[in-house]
Amino acid sequence: MCILQLACSKPAEKEPSKPQTASEKANQELAEFLGTEPESYEFIELEPIFVNLPAANGRGGEQYLNVTIVIQLKDSSLSKEFEENKHYVRDKITTTLALRAPTELADTSIRPTLAKEVALVLNAVFEPEITRAYITYNKDGFHDAENILRLQNTGVLPSDLVSKPPLSSQTIELIKRMKDTDLPIKGILFKEFRLNRGG
């Protein structure tokens, strides 16, 4: 596993020249709720992952997927926990990708959806409560009900992930403004994505 760190310099603190607008105040509250404003983002490149795929129509012609993934973490505080759980992370990624048929994986237009699915699964590993709240209350976020159900039925996501946690109405309003990039796993990049036929 390779860890790359990009430092983001903090802007100099300025005295506010005018009162915050309602939108600015809401965004600041959301950042405080999520514990954001990191000093650095962390990028972790995993070793290549090989995913055995089911044969089409149950007949021969075994296929496998070869992927190299770069994961963007919200901040560097998650990297130690990520390193300690790297085998579990790889298993979750493998299981998530193996749920797709080779014909789906061959379609390049599905890759952004796959990246969001993998990020959602990993967020459920590292921050289950925030992920649960995000899926439950954020109607603009990525949480296609069919995909969530498919991931739950195979055990990739916990079955109680869409239950409503007891949250205050103010917290729910903050969560409704969340984006998938506000979660601890900010994004997934497929550095390499090759579908191969076994020989």
Legacy VTK file of the C-alpha trace (Angstrom):
# vtk DataFile Version 3.0
C-alpha trace
ASCII
DATASET POLYDATA
POINTS 199 float
0.000 0.000 0.000
1.367 3.391 -0.993
0.403 6.518 0.938
0.679 9.918 -0.706
0.001 13.093 1.227
-0.772 16.477 -0.245
-0.573 19.357 2.196
-3.178 22.036 1.787
-2.084 25.329 3.236
-4.603 27.034 5.444
-5.584 30.505 4.339
-4.598 33.321 6.637
-7.348 34.112 9.081
-9.215 37.262 8.162
-11.494 39.405 10.206
-15.012 39.148 8.817
-15.854 42.308 6.917
-19.567 41.575 6.840
-21.979 39.199 8.577
-22.288 35.690 7.158
-25.136 34.952 4.812
-27.555 32.167 5.745
-25.893 29.900 3.152
-22.379 30.587 4.472
-23.530 29.948 8.032
-25.203 26.673 6.994
-22.022 25.511 5.227
-19.940 26.366 8.298
-22.333 24.393 10.539
-22.109 21.421 8.184
-18.297 21.556 8.255
-18.332 21.662 12.050
-20.804 18.749 12.212
-18.596 16.644 9.922
-15.367 17.678 11.617
-13.924 18.837 8.301
-11.472 21.594 7.447
-8.573 19.144 7.306
-4.995 20.286 7.120
-4.262 17.670 4.470
-5.935 15.121 2.242
-4.605 11.594 2.137
-4.383 9.482 -1.014
-3.808 5.746 -0.607
-3.002 3.557 -3.580
-3.816 -0.102 -3.028
-1.865 -2.971 -4.518
-3.620 -4.407 -7.615
-6.792 -6.361 -6.844
-7.877 -9.370 -8.901
-11.592 -10.153 -8.834
-12.879 -13.509 -10.110
-16.112 -13.000 -12.004
-18.929 -15.480 -12.612
-18.993 -17.127 -16.023
-21.702 -15.898 -18.374
-24.734 -18.219 -18.422
-23.002 -20.574 -16.011
-20.718 -21.947 -18.733
-16.922 -21.837 -19.136
-14.902 -18.786 -20.118
-13.848 -17.626 -16.649
-13.152 -13.909 -16.474
-11.439 -11.726 -13.943
-11.115 -8.035 -13.260
-7.745 -6.436 -12.547
-8.051 -3.078 -10.762
-5.695 -0.653 -9.099
-7.522 1.787 -6.867
-6.520 5.114 -5.345
-8.633 6.129 -2.347
-8.954 9.744 -1.244
-9.452 10.117 2.498
-11.027 13.190 4.080
-7.883 13.762 6.105
-4.754 12.034 7.319
-6.297 11.008 10.664
-7.951 7.999 8.976
-4.760 6.597 7.403
-3.621 4.599 10.457
-7.016 2.914 10.851
-7.058 2.306 7.108
-3.621 0.653 7.242
-4.681 -1.574 10.154
-7.753 -2.742 8.201
-6.271 -2.937 4.695
-7.105 -6.638 4.248
-10.713 -6.020 5.261
-10.843 -3.023 2.881
-9.537 -5.148 -0.002
-12.115 -7.845 0.777
-14.966 -5.300 0.760
-13.772 -3.866 -2.565
-13.439 -7.331 -4.108
-16.893 -8.384 -2.922
-18.500 -5.174 -4.164
-16.965 -5.468 -7.642
-17.715 -9.219 -7.889
-21.442 -8.462 -7.615
-21.398 -7.049 -11.130
-21.667 -9.169 -14.266
-18.747 -9.028 -16.732
-21.025 -7.356 -19.286
-21.730 -4.547 -16.808
-18.040 -4.138 -15.976
-17.166 -3.926 -19.681
-19.386 -0.833 -19.950
-17.140 2.153 -19.193
-20.136 4.358 -18.360
-20.739 2.344 -15.156
-17.359 3.182 -13.605
-18.468 6.383 -11.819
-21.315 4.371 -10.247
-18.883 1.612 -9.235
-16.551 4.182 -7.682
-19.421 5.629 -5.632
-20.552 2.140 -4.563
-17.051 1.240 -3.376
-16.746 4.568 -1.525
-20.138 4.029 0.135
-19.174 0.526 1.271
-15.865 1.770 2.704
-17.575 4.693 4.429
-19.926 2.189 6.088
-16.827 0.393 7.409
-15.098 3.474 8.861
-18.037 5.736 9.767
-21.192 3.607 9.949
-23.311 6.174 11.820
-22.565 9.066 9.463
-23.039 6.780 6.444
-26.335 5.483 7.834
-27.583 9.042 8.388
-26.412 10.113 4.929
-28.236 7.263 3.171
-31.363 7.753 5.262
-31.785 11.516 5.037
-29.878 12.810 2.028
-32.189 12.462 -0.966
-29.762 14.171 -3.358
-26.849 11.880 -2.555
-25.890 8.625 -4.219
-27.939 5.882 -2.658
-29.900 4.114 -5.375
-32.340 1.897 -3.427
-31.821 -1.089 -5.733
-28.038 -0.956 -5.357
-28.285 -0.496 -1.578
-30.562 -3.539 -1.324
-28.230 -5.606 -3.533
-25.229 -4.663 -1.388
-27.138 -5.436 1.821
-28.406 -8.815 0.589
-24.862 -9.955 -0.055
-23.603 -8.679 3.294
-21.365 -5.954 1.869
-23.428 -3.301 3.674
-25.019 -3.879 7.097
-28.721 -4.761 6.872
-29.697 -1.996 9.310
-27.929 0.718 7.318
-31.127 2.433 6.205
-32.812 2.447 9.606
-33.433 5.960 10.873
-31.053 6.898 13.685
-32.488 9.224 16.338
-31.238 12.655 15.296
-32.390 16.174 16.033
-34.178 18.075 13.285
-31.248 20.523 13.120
-28.783 17.659 12.546
-31.065 16.156 9.892
-31.102 19.500 8.064
-27.288 19.523 8.113
-27.155 15.964 6.751
-29.522 16.885 3.918
-26.860 19.339 2.712
-24.123 16.696 2.711
-22.504 15.475 -0.490
-20.836 12.099 -0.934
-17.494 13.963 -0.871
-18.248 15.076 2.717
-17.943 11.476 3.929
-14.592 10.165 5.284
-13.807 8.343 2.024
-14.080 11.287 -0.351
-13.528 9.423 -3.564
-12.320 6.373 -5.441
-10.192 6.506 -8.570
-9.709 3.453 -10.759
-6.098 3.928 -11.816
-6.261 0.650 -13.739
-9.418 -1.239 -14.730
-8.993 -4.267 -17.000
-11.418 -7.063 -17.718
-9.560 -10.253 -18.703
-10.529 -13.711 -19.871
-8.782 -16.628 -18.140
-6.644 -18.844 -20.283
LINES 1 200
199 0 1 2 3 4 5 6 7 8 9 10 11 12 13 14 15 16 17 18 19 20 21 22 23 24 25 26 27 28 29 30 31 32 33 34 35 36 37 38 39 40 41 42 43 44 45 46 47 48 49 50 51 52 53 54 55 56 57 58 59 60 61 62 63 64 65 66 67 68 69 70 71 72 73 74 75 76 77 78 79 80 81 82 83 84 85 86 87 88 89 90 91 92 93 94 95 96 97 98 99 100 101 102 103 104 105 106 107 108 109 110 111 112 113 114 115 116 117 118 119 120 121 122 123 124 125 126 127 128 129 130 131 132 133 134 135 136 137 138 139 140 141 142 143 144 145 146 147 148 149 150 151 152 153 154 155 156 157 158 159 160 161 162 163 164 165 166 167 168 169 170 171 172 173 174 175 176 177 178 179 180 181 182 183 184 185 186 187 188 189 190 191 192 193 194 195 196 197 198
